[in-house]
Amino acid sequence: MLRFTKMHGIGNDYVYINGLTETLPDDLPALAVRMSRRRFGCGSDGMILILPSERADFTMRMFNSDGSESEMCGNGIRCVAAYCHDRGLTDRTAFSIESGGAIKHMRLTLDEKGRTAAVRVDMGVPVTNGPAIPCAFAGDPVCMRPLEALGQSWPLTMVNMGNPHAVTFVDSPATAPVTTVGPALECDPCFPNRCNIEFAHVVDRAHLDMRVWERGAGETLACGTGACASAVAAMLNGLIDRRAEVTLPGGTLTIEWSEADGHVYMTGPVAFVYDGVWLGDE
């Protein structure tokens, strides 16, 4: 048996396991696949583990629903922060979480009952150098570079927010071919580690709408790193200001790219759904 908690950040849902207290199996990718199944498991976009860290207050490991491990998850790290505070692992409202070898700093806003209402995450300095994304395009930044998928050319702006993203700007995310072009671009040889694909629309200089095809998970209701990447891409192309609201099918995040320190800051809500016990496949 394995105790877990279901949580989501604007619809981007994961099963969270406290690795500080639970005994984890050896085959974590297989566990992620089984638990993530929508009709035969718990149902989620993936599995996230909360673990000790020698460099930060906690470590997060994130597995997609296909079992692949990702370096970073923006919505997931907000939920980990809320879990650590609200479940008594820390009484601080400012602390650090390690993910994919990088350390992110959290600042929590509490509600009137002392529970986490929102989390502001210092996502660090975005990487815009082509080979470091990684992608086959040279340059820094890599903006509006065409890549063909399914017979059409898609101008892409590349951003790494701890994981790789390619952003294309469209007239309407609602009608964008996310589920066909998304997987084609994700697995294009241009991206040696595959890539998350964002379809973004500039509403005005302070607002973006977007949908996302996530590497290893498919289309999800929200992606925190994708929202950051889309905002950075729009800023690089002079389309929006330094602070913007990014609306996804699951909700809205506030993204700021600070001129003072060059860091991207993401703010958004968290939600606990339920606690459960995983009995396995038997």
Secondary structure, DSSP 8 states (H G I E B T S, - for coil): -EEEEEEEETTEEEEEEETTTS---S-HHHHHHHHH-TTTSS--SEEEEEE--SSSSEEEEEEETTS-EES--HHHHHHHHHHHHHTTS---SEEEEEETTEEEEEEEEE-TTS-EEEEEEEEE--B--GGGTT-S--SSS--SEEEEETTEEEEEEEEESSSEEEEEE-S-GGGS-HHHHHHHHHT-TT-TT--EEEEEEEEETTEEEEEEEETTTEEES--HHHHHHHHHHHHHTTSS-SEEEEEETTEEEEEEE-TTT--EEEEEE-EEEEEEEE----
